[in-house]
Amino acid sequence: MTADLLALVDQGAASATRATGRNSLIQVVWTYDRGVDLSGLERFRTALTTGLLGRRIAYSPLPFGRDRWVATTAAPRIAVEAAARPREAIDAWLDERAAAPIDPWSGPGWHLAVLPLTDGGSAVTLVVSHVLADGVGTATAVAEAALGTARGLPYPREAAAPLTAARRDAALAARELPAAVRAAATATRLARGRLEHDGPAREHPVGPDRWAVAHVDRAGLAARAAALGGTESTLLFRAAARIAAELGWVRPDGQAVLGLSVNRRGEGDLRGNAIVDAEVVVDPAAGPDGVVALRADVKGVLGALPDAGRYDAFGPLLPLLPRRTLAALVDAAPDPTRPVTTCAGVGALPPPVRAPDGSAADRTWFRLAWSALPGRAAADRPAHLYVGWTGTDEETTVFAATNLAAAADLRGVVARAVAHGG
């Protein structure tokens, strides 16, 4: 394998994105109580091209071929809003920026923008295609750019000539065919098990996409966790379970199933998505005594995790599937008796991540967003619930996104779940 070949997990993300026409995005948000230093931000923008964001994807000329990374120094200009807006308008502006074109193949795979605020402050946001980098990968790219550290990606500047690429990719596909057959057998078994569920199914009607955040004092969160014999993550898992319970996104027995996106990014790891999935079942109604048990459950699940994720098992099969088939699989309705709340915590962000213009922002947090690929009309997603969090020294920000009709007051739901504490 060559360094420019997408890892199976990244091929899975790329194939799913092309099939559905829907971009999954990482959005970093910084807010300042002062005006942002545009010259410092310009240095940051240029430096982003020397790290994990200094690349794009080259299609294989074969419909069943694997994609490749190509290095690029192209960096979209900083989009500075001409008119200042009140601080209360930041959320709407973030949605606008998330909807701006993102294309990890032709570029740009990311973009950077500034919103002047009427109170003299500034908001800054970086939007990144999830195919290029996951949350930890984006934090790594931001930190390196803020420090001026060049990574030097081992990719060619141009894609191989079509005939050369076709021969190369055909040979690779032939070598991977046995793995694709094994992946197909595994997928068939899982699909059969997915259809064999017992118990009454709860309806989960969908509505418009909504998102909300809650900012929590980190010292207080840590103190509550210590008093209950847990960790900050344990309390956040419990908050996620309570959000799921209030929205009815739980099993018939009231238990919440949390799908944990566990990052396995090591030193020098160039994967866009260094993620392994795990699941833990949480009782949203458990009292304070449940914190210790949940901590043990999570520790046991994480300790038993393999190094490879589901895309490593199914990856060889994905390029062989017709686009419509793959889109149908990606957007298949969830098991109504076992809905899963996707959870991802990036953890405490190091100081460089919080200083894109060279000085610390007053608030830094991440969220997940979605948009259509340029020129595509992405279908509505099936019912889903996502809960994630990022942290600084001072606070932890909990982010939730869903299209469940029950989430009309999502902001209140998140605030209540977080305030409940342990």
N, C-alpha and C positions, 0 to 999 in steps of 0.2 A: 504494500500500500504506500502511496506517496502522500506527502504532507498536505497537498492541496485537495485531497479527496474528503468530502464531507463525512464525518463520523455518522454512524447509523442513526443516532439520536437526532442529529441535525438534518439528515436526509428525511427522517420522519416528519420533522417540523416543516421543512421546505415543501415536501410532497403534500402535506395536509393544507398548507397555505395556498399552494397552487390549485389544489382540488376544490377548496371551498371558496376561494377568492377573498378570504378574510385574513387580514393581518392581525396577529396578536402582538401587542406593543408593550414595552416597558417605558414608563414615563417618569422621569425624575423631576421633582419640583423643588425649587429654591425660592424663598421669599426673604427680602431684605427690607429693613426699616429705613433704608437710605437708597439713593440711586446706585445702580450697579455700575462697576467700572467696565466700560465697553472695550477699552483697549486690553484689559486683562482677560475679558471674555473672548476677545478675538484670538489671543494667544492660545486659550483653552480650545477653541474651535479648531484651530490648525493642528494642535497637538493630538486631538482625537483621531486623526488619520494615521497616527504612528502606532496605534494599539489595536485592540480587537475590533474596533469599528472601521479600521482602514482596509476594508475588504468588501467584496460583493460576491454574488454567486453566479457562476457560468452554467447555463443549461448544458446537459448532454445533448448531442445531436440525435441520439437514439431515444425513442419514447420510453424505453425500459432501462436507460443508462443512469448511472449515478452522477450527481452534480459535483462541481468542483469550486473551490475558493479561488478568487482572483484578487490580487492586491490592488488597491486604488487609493490615490491621495485626494480624490474629489471630495470637497467639503462644501455643503450648501451654505450660502451666506446666512448670517444671523438675521432672523426676521424680527425687526424692532417695530412694535406698534407705534403708529404716528400719534395717536391720541391716548392720553392717560385715561384710566378707568378707576373706579373706586375699588377698594380691597375686596368688597363683597362680590365683585364680578370675576374674581380669579377663577372660580370653578368653571364658569361658562367658557372662559378663555382657554382653559386647559382642554375642554372638549373640542373647541375649535382647532387647537393645535394637534390634538390626537387625530382629527379628521384630515389634516393636511397630507398630501400624497407621500407614501412610503413604499419603496419597491426594492427589496434586497437583491434583485437581479440586475436591473438596469440602473438603479440608484435614483434618488438618494435612499440609503437604508436607514438614515437618521436625519434629524434636523433640530436646530437650536433656535429659541425665540426668547424675546424680552418684552415684558409688558410694564410700562411706567404706571405708577399708581398715583392717584390724585393727592394722597397724603404725603408724597415725596419718596415713598418706597418703590420697590421694584419686585416683579416676579420673573423668574427665569425657568424655562422648562426645556429638557432634552427628551426627545421621543426617539426610541430605538426599536427597530424590528426585532421581535423575539427570536427570529431565525438567526440573527447576527449574534445576539448575546442574551442570556438569561439575567435575572436580577443580580446575582453575584458577579457575573461577567460584565454587566453594565457598570456596577460599582467599581470593579477593577479597572475598566477602561477610563472611567471618570477620574479615579485616583491617580492613575499614571499620567493622564493628560494634565491634571492640575499640578503635578510635580514636574512635568516636562520630561517624563521618562519614555523613551522610544523603545518599543518592543521588537521591531524588525521582523515582520511576518514572513515566513518562508514560502511565499506564493509567487507564481509568475505574474507579470504585469498584464499579460494578455491571455485570453483563452487559446487553447490549442486549435490549430486549423481543423475545420470540420471533418475532413477525411481521416486525419491522424487521430482525432478524438473519437471518431466512430469505431475505428479499429481497436483502439485502446479500451473503450467502454464495452465493446462486444466481448472482448477477451475476459474482462472483469466479470461481466454478467454470466458468462459460461462457468467461470470458477465459482460464482456465488449461487448457481442454480440449486445445488443440493441443500444449501442453507435455506433457500427460498421455499423448497418443498417441505422442509422440516417446519418452517415458520407457518406455512399454510395449514399443516396438520395441527399445530398448536392453536392457531386462530380458530379452526373449526371446533376443537374441543371447548374452547372458551365461549364461543358463540352458542354452542349447544347448552352449556351450563348457564349462560346468561338468560336463556329462554325458559329455564326450568326453575321457577321460583314459587314459593308457597306463601299463603297468607293474603289478606285483603290489601289491595293497592290503593293508596291515597292519591287523589287527584292533585295535580300541581299546575294549575292554569298559569299561563305566562302573560306578561304585560310589557311595558316599555323597559328598556335598559336603564338601570339606576345605579348610582354609586354614592358612597358616603365615607367620611373619615372621622376618626375621633383621636384627639391628641391627649396622651396620658402622661402624667408625671412619672418619669422612670424610677426615681428614687422611691416614690410611694409604691409603685408596682413591685420593685425588688423587695421592699420591706414586707409587703403582704405575702409575697412568695416565700420568703424566709420564715415568716411566722407560721405558715401552714405546712412547711416541710416540702415545698415544691420549688419550681424555678419560674422565671419570668415567662418562658415558653409554655410551661404547664398552664399558667393562668390564662395565657392567650389562647391555648387550645380550648380551654373551658369557655372562654368568651365566644369563640367560633361555634362551639356546640350550642351555646345559648342562642346565638343568632339563628342558627339552623332550626332550633326548636321553636322559636317565636314565629318563624316563617313556615312552619310545618314541613320543613325539608328533612325529615327523619324517618326511621323505620317504623313499621306499625307498632312496635313495642316502645316507641319514644326515644330510642337510642340514636345518637348522631354518628354517622360514619364520616370520619375526616380522612381525606386523601392527602397525604403529606408529600410535597415536592421537596425532596432532600437533595441539597447540592453537594456534589462530590468533586468540586473543582480543586485540582492540585496545582502545585507550582509548575508554571510553564504550560498549563493546560490550554489548548487553543480551541477546544470545542465551543460552539455557540451555547449549547445547552448541556451542562454537565449535571444532569438531574437523574435521580433514581426515585421511583414512586413507592410509597408505603401506605398502609391504612391502619387506623386505630379507631376503635369504637368508644364513644364517650357518653356517659349518662349526664345529660344537661341538668337534671334535677338533683344530682348528688350534692351533699353538703360539704362543708370544709374538710371533713375526713377523707373525701374522695380525691383530694389533691395528691396525697402521698401515693395512693393506688394508681392514679393516672400517670404520675411521674414514673413509676415502675413499669407500667404498660408501655409508655413511649420509649423508655430506655430499652426494654426488651425487643420491641419492634425495630428500632434503629440498629440495635446490636446484631440483629439477624439479617439485615439488608444485604443483598448481593451487590457486587460492584456494577453489574449491568442492569439497565432498566428495560421497560417493555419494548422500546424501540430497538434495542439491541437484539431482542428476540424476533421482532416482526420486521425489522429494517430491510432485510434482503427481499422481502415479499413486496414492499410498498411500491418500488418503481415498476413492478409488473402489473399492478392493478390499474384498470381504466380509471380515468379521472372521476367519472360519475360514481363508480363503485366506491372509490376511496372517500369521496365527499359524503356519500350516504353513510359510510361507516363512522366517519368523524362526527357527523351530526345526528347519529342515531339517538333516539330518545333514551334517557337514563332508565335504569331498572326502577319502576315505581315503588317497589318494596324496599329498595336499598339505595336511596339517593345519596350521592357523595358530595360533601363540601370540600372543595379544593383549598388547601392551606399552604401558604409559603411564607416563611419568615426570613428576610435577608439578614436580620440581626443588627448589631450596633455598627453604624457607618463610621469608618475612620475619618479623622479630621480633613484630609485632602478631598474627600468626596463632598464635603460641605462647603468647599471654597472654590467654586469654578472661576471666579474672577480674581482669585488670589487672596481673598479675605473671607472669613467665615460668614455664611448666610445666617440669618436669625432663625430660620426653620428649613429643614430638609426632609423630604419624604419621597417614597416611590408609590406608584400605583400601576395596575394593569389596565390596559385599554384595548379596544378593538377598532379596526377600520377596514374598509374595502380596499383591495388592491386597485391601483389606478386602472380605469377602464372596465372594472368588474363590478357587478352588483351582487354582493354577498347575501346569501339567504339568511333569514333570522336563525339565531342559535336556538337549540332546544333548551328547556329549563335548566338553569345552572345557578350555582352559588359559589363565589370565590371570596375567601378572606385571607388577607396577608398583612404583614407588618414590617416596618423598618424602625430603626432606633438611632438616637443620638445620645450623647452623655446626659442630656436634660430630659428628653421625652421619647416615648414610643408612639408611633402613629399606626393605628389600626385602620385598614382599608377594606371595604366590602363592596362587591359588585354582584348584581343579580338581575334577572329579568322575571323573577317570580311576581305574580300579581299581588301576592300577600305583602310585598315590600313597599307599599305606598308610602309608609313612614320609615324608610330604611335608616335615615339619620337617627331617628329616635330609637329604633331597634338596636343599632350599633352602640349608641350612647348608653342605653340601659344594660346591655350585655357587658360592656366594659366597666361601667360603674358598679356593677354587682360584685366585682372583684372575685375573691376566693370563696 
